[in-house]
């Protein structure tokens, strides 16, 4: 008798991730990005006040839309006015 080879599982190839849609100018997402690109950056409270959002909504937008979907690198630094967020590569 001959031995049968075990079937290898089929590998699924993932299609490449489609590029993120450009951010519409004047949208709240564009406002967050503009605040994060400023030389002084922005705190969660500053963004929440400017957009009339709750702080947890701002944190979610930064983590989900800005970091994950748009792929922008957001860095945080502890300063006198609190934790300040900036987009990496923006003027400091």
C-alpha positions as CSV (number, residue, x, y, z in Angstrom):
1,X,0.0,0.0,0.0
2,X,1.1,3.5,-0.7
3,X,0.8,6.3,1.7
4,X,-1.3,9.3,0.9
5,X,-0.1,12.8,1.4
6,X,-2.1,14.9,3.8
7,X,-3.8,17.8,2.0
8,X,-2.5,21.1,2.9
9,X,-5.1,23.7,3.9
10,X,-5.9,26.2,1.2
11,X,-4.4,29.5,1.8
12,X,-6.6,32.5,1.3
13,X,-4.8,35.5,0.0
14,X,-6.0,38.9,1.2
15,X,-6.6,41.5,-1.3
16,X,-4.6,44.7,-0.7
17,X,-6.3,47.2,1.5
18,X,-8.0,49.9,-0.6
19,X,-6.5,53.4,-0.1
20,X,-8.2,55.6,2.5
21,X,-10.7,58.0,1.0
22,X,-9.5,61.6,1.2
23,X,-10.7,63.6,4.1
24,X,-13.3,66.2,3.1
25,X,-12.3,69.8,4.0
26,X,-14.3,71.3,6.7
27,X,-15.4,68.0,8.2
28,X,-14.9,67.3,11.9
29,X,-12.3,64.7,11.0
30,X,-10.4,67.4,9.0
31,X,-10.7,69.7,12.0
32,X,-9.1,67.1,14.3
33,X,-6.3,66.5,11.8
34,X,-5.7,70.3,11.6
35,X,-5.5,70.6,15.3
36,X,-3.1,67.7,15.6
37,X,-0.8,69.1,12.9
38,X,-0.4,72.4,14.7
39,X,3.0,73.1,16.2
40,X,1.6,73.0,19.7
41,X,-0.5,69.9,19.0
42,X,-3.8,69.5,20.9
43,X,-5.1,67.9,24.1
44,X,-8.2,65.7,24.2
45,X,-10.1,68.4,26.1
46,X,-9.2,71.1,23.5
47,X,-10.5,68.9,20.7
48,X,-13.6,67.9,22.7
49,X,-14.4,71.6,23.4
50,X,-13.8,72.7,19.8
51,X,-16.1,70.0,18.3
52,X,-18.6,69.8,21.2
53,X,-17.8,66.1,21.6
54,X,-17.2,64.0,24.7
55,X,-13.6,63.1,25.5
56,X,-14.2,59.3,24.8
57,X,-15.5,60.2,21.3
58,X,-12.3,62.2,20.6
59,X,-10.1,59.3,21.8
60,X,-12.1,56.9,19.6
61,X,-11.8,59.1,16.6
62,X,-8.0,59.4,17.1
63,X,-7.5,55.7,17.5
64,X,-10.0,54.5,14.9
65,X,-10.3,57.1,12.1
66,X,-7.0,58.9,12.3
67,X,-4.6,56.0,13.3
68,X,-6.2,52.9,11.8
69,X,-8.2,54.0,8.8
70,X,-6.0,56.9,7.6
71,X,-2.8,55.4,8.8
72,X,-1.4,58.6,10.3
73,X,1.1,58.2,13.1
74,X,-0.2,60.1,16.2
75,X,2.3,60.6,19.0
76,X,1.5,61.7,22.6
77,X,3.7,63.6,25.0
78,X,3.2,64.7,28.6
79,X,3.5,68.5,28.9
80,X,2.4,71.1,31.5
81,X,-1.1,71.4,30.0
82,X,-1.6,67.6,30.0
83,X,-1.1,64.9,27.4
84,X,-0.6,66.6,24.0
85,X,-1.2,64.7,20.8
86,X,0.5,65.5,17.5
87,X,0.7,63.9,14.1
88,X,4.3,62.6,13.6
89,X,6.3,64.7,11.1
90,X,4.3,67.9,11.8
91,X,6.1,71.1,12.7
92,X,7.1,71.2,16.3
